[in-house]
Amino acid sequence: MQPHPLKRLWSFVKTPLDGPLMLFLAIIYALSLVVLYSASNQSFYRLDDKFVYTAIGLVVMWGLAYLRPQTLMHFAPPIYAAGVLLLLGVHFFGITVNGSTRWLNVGVTRIQPSEIMKIALPMMLAWYFQKNELSLRWWHYIVAAALIAVPGALILKQPDLGSATLVMASGFFVLFFAGLSWKVIFGGLALFGASLPVVWNLMHDYQRRRVLTLLDPTQDPLGDGYHIIQSMIAIGSGGPWGKGWLNGTQTHLDYIPERTTDFIFAVYSEEFGLIGNLVLLALYLLVISRGLMITLRAPTLYGRLMAGALTLTFFTYAFVNMGMVAGILPVVGVPLPLVSYGGTATLTILIAMGMLMSIASQRR
């Protein structure tokens, strides 16, 4: 007896998808709709946009999950090269907004090439180490570091410290999973610490102000320190249980800036409190745990490197955003994964999840 056509269709759709990972992502997404509706003053405008980008992202995610990792691996060099060319295009022909040149007009829309590099760079590095798996030497890590430095320098030039941090972190995670020596890691950290005076002199004025504001936000409470002070007030006023959905005073009296994007965690904390934060943290940890489990079970070096880098990049997104909003890290433009409003960031996360599922389905 033939199964019902709808059952055959559902079986076809769910085949490449990882059930636990999809469940955790779906719950986070549902929470994001609730908090985004409140943060946008009960308007459906941003929700409509988020639905559109999410629908596109889900289709792309399913398509990537259905492809074999080896197929995706062959596209790594051209995607990396295209990303670097687009970053060069931003340097010469980019659109400047609020003093930063981060976008490139491609006719029908404008794109932010740094988002492409968050996926392209770990793909390129994983391809490179897979290609040289049987003959890895110390100089392979030097070449990999150069592959990280090129897009990192171009993004810092825009300037975009947040995206540069995420891009270079995704590359470092590949090096870590490829067996980079702990001596090299600690030596690099020591060298970075020693070079901080030079780095300080190379930083832009607004970047220096962000660091100083982190140390003491009250020195400019109506200027550079305003974001951190208001977000910390919102988080603290939420208490253990929160003020309740749609009842956040800091949010609805317009004290929290960028409340639908970078500072949406402050809105969530005020309305759902410590308990709500613990629930969100648990969901993020479940996604990260599932990603690391896929990493451990990946049958190829490329799969392990990609899965590990994508998982820890997801962790970096969440950690940097929450730390920034809580006042323990400088304010940089990093969204809260799947929760913040932003089409490009949502697409990037779903593309990464699709690649994770591709690696998981290969194992099955």
N, C-alpha and C positions, 0 to 999 in steps of 0.2 A: 504493500500500500504506500503510495507516494505521500510525503508530508505536505501539509498545507503550504501554498505559495508564500504566505506571510511568515510562516515558520522558517522556510528556506531563506527568505530575505533576511530575517533576523539573524539566522545562523551565519549568513555571509557577512553581515555587518559586524557582528561581535567577534568573529574569528580572530582578527589580529589585535583586538583590544585586550588590555590587561585589566581584569575585573576589579581587584582591590585598588589599583591606582585610579581607575575611572571613578570609583565610589568616593574616594577621598577628595578628588578634584571637584566632583559634582557638589559635595557638601560645602567646600570652600566657596565655590561659585554661587551657591544659593545664599550663603552668608553675605557675599559681596553685593548681591542685588538688594538685600535688606538694608545694608549700611549705606550703599550708594543712593538709594531712594531718599534716605534721611539726609545725607550730606548735601544732596542737590535740592534741598527745600521741597521735597515731595513732588519733584518734577520727573516726568517720564522721558525727558529729552535725552539725557545721558544714558538712561537705561536702554532706549531704542538704539543708540549708537553702539552700546556694549553688546547688545544682542546681535547686531549685524557683524561686528568683528568676531564675536565668539562663534557665530555660525560658519563664517569663513574659516576661522581657525580650526574648528572641529572637523571640517571637510579635509583640510590640509593634514591635520593630525592623523585622521583615519587613513588617508592615502600614504603617508609616511610609514605608519604602523604596518601597512600591508606590504610595503617593499622590504626586500631583504637588506640587512645592513651592508653586505658587500656591494649591492647596487648603489646605495647611498655613498659608500666610500669612494667610488670612482668619480663622483662629482665634486669631491673635496677641493682639489687644486683649482679648477675653474671658478668655483664659488668664492674661494679665498682671493684669487686674483681679481675677480669682479668687485669684491668688497673693497680691496685696496684701491682700485681704480675709482670707485665711487667716492671714497674718502679723499682722494686727490681732487676729484671733481668738486667736492664740498669746499676744499681749500681755495680753488680758483673761481668757482662759479656758485658757491653756496649762498643760501638765504640767511641773512642775519636777523635774529630776533633777540631783543633784550641784551645786546652786546655779545651774543654767542652765534657763531656760524656753524650750525649743525645739520641743516636741512638742504636737500637738493631738489630742485624742481624738475620733474621728468615729464611734464606736459599735462597729463590728466590729474596728477596729484603731486605731492611732495613727500619725499622719503627721508628717513634718518639712517644713513648707511652704518652708523655705529651699532645699531640694533642687529644688522645682518652679521656683523663680525662676532657678536656674542655666540652665534652658532657656527659661523664659517671657520673661526680660529681653532676651536677644539676639533672640528672635523679635519682640518688640514694637519694639525699636529698628530692626531690619532692615525691618519693615513700615513704620515711620514714614519712614525714609529712602527706601524704594521709592516711597511715596506722594508724597513731595516731591522726587523725583529731578530733575525739570526746573526746579525753582525753589529750589534749596538756597541758603540764606543763613546768615550767622553765627549768627543767633538760633535756627536749627534745632538747632544743637549745644548751645545753652543749654537748650532744651526737653529734648533727649536726656539732658543731664547731670542734669536734675531727675528724669527717669524712672529714672535709675540711683540717685539719692540717696534716693528714697523707700524702696524695699526695703532698700537698704544700711543706712539709719538704723534701720529696724525690726529688722533682723537683729543689728546691733551692740547694740541695746537688750536682747537676750535674756539674756546676751551670748554671741555666737558669732563670734569674730574670724576663724576659719578660713573658715566659710561666707560671711561678709560679704566677705572678700577675694576668694573665687572668684566670687561674684555680681557684685561691682563690676568685677572684672577682665574677666569675660565682656562686660559692657557697654562697657568701655573698648575692647576689641578691635573691637567694631562701629564705634565712633567712629573708630578708627585706620584700618580698611579703608574707611570712608566718606570719608576724605580729610582728617581732622583735621590742621591745620597743625603742623609740627614746632616752630614758635615757641611755639604754645600748649602743646604737650606739655612742652617744656623749661621754659617759664614755670610750668606747673603743678607740675613737679618742684621748681623753685626755691622756689615758694610753700609746697609741702609741707615742704621742708627748713626753711624759716624758721618754720613753725608747729609744729615738733616739740616745743618747750617747752610749748605749749598742749595739744597732743595727749597729752603725757606726763601732764599734770595731769588730763586727762579719762579716762585709762585706769583700769581697775579694778586693785586691788592685785595680784591674781593675774596680770594681764597685765604689770604692771611687773616682777614677780618672774621671769616667763618671759624677758623681755628681759635682765635682770641675770644670770639663769642662763645664757643663751646666751653672754654675755661671759666668764663664769667659772663653769662648772658645779660646780667643786670647792668653792665656798663653802658649798654645802649638799648634800653627796654622798648623804645618806640621805633628802633631802626633794625640793626642786624640781629639783635637778641629777641625781637618780637615773636618770630616763629616758634623758637624753642620755649620761651616763657609761656605762651598761650597753649601750646601742645602739652606741656607739663602740667599746667593748671587743669586742662581737660582730663588728662589721665588720672590725676590725683582726685579730682572731684567725682570721678565715677565710683570710687569706693569699691567694696567687695562685690556688690550686685549691680552697680550701674544705676543711672537715672531712668532707664527705660527707653524703649525704642521711640524715636521722634521727640524725646524730652530733653535732649542735651542742650543746655543753655549756652555753653561756649560755641556750640555749632550753630544754633539757630539765631543767635545774636551776632553772628558774623565775626567772632573773635578769632576763629581758626582760619588761617590763610591756606590756600591750595587744599581745601578740605576734601575734594573729590579725587585728588591725585596723590601727591607725595605725603600729605598729612591725614589721609583717611583713617589711619590707625588711631589717631587721637579722637576722631569722631566715634569709632567703634569702642574705644576704651571708656569714653565718657558715658555712653548709653548702655554698655553691657558689663562694665566693671571688670574686676580681677577675674571673676569666674569666666566671663566671656573670653578674656585674653588667654586663660589657660586652655579653653576649648580650641581656640584658633591655633595656639602653639602646638597642642596635641595633634591637630590635623596636619599642620606643616611637618611635624616630626614623623607622622605616619607616611606622608609622601616621601620624605627623605629616606626613611627606613626601607620603604619599598624600592626606591631607586638604588640604594646600596645593596639590597638583596639581588636585584637584577644585575648589578655590577659584578657581584661575586659569582653569579651563575653564568655569566656571558662566556660563550665557548671560544671566542677569538680575542686577540689582543686589542684589535680595533674596537670591538664591542665593549670590552672592559674599560678602556680609556674613555670612550665616548660616554658611556653610562655614568661612570664615576664623575667625569667633569660636568656633565649636565646636572647631575644630582647636587653636587656641591655648589654649582652656580646658582641653582634654585635656593639653596640654603643661604648663600651670600646675599641674594636679593632680599630675603626676609629679614636676615640679621641686620643688614645695613639700614634698611628702612625703619625697623623697630628701634634700633639704637639711635638713629637720627631723631626720630620723633620723641624718644624718651630722654634725649639730651646727653647721651653718652658717646655719640659720634658726631662729627661735623655734618652740617646740612648739605647734602648733595642730592642731585636729582635722580633718586632711585625709587621706583614704585614698589608698593607691596604686592607680591605676586598674586595675580588673578583677582585681587580685591580692588586695587586702584583703578580709576577710570583711565583709559589709554589704549587705543587700538593697536598700535605697534607693539607695545609691551605685552598685551594679551596674545597677539599672534606669535611673538617670540617664545613665550612660555609654552603655548600649545604645540608649536613645532618641536620644541625640546621634548615634550611629553610623547609626541608621536615617535620620535627617534628612540626614546626609552622603550616604548612598547614594541617597536620593530626588533630591538635586541632581545626583549623578553620572549616574543613569539618565535624567534629563531631557536631559542633554547627549547621551547615546547615542541 
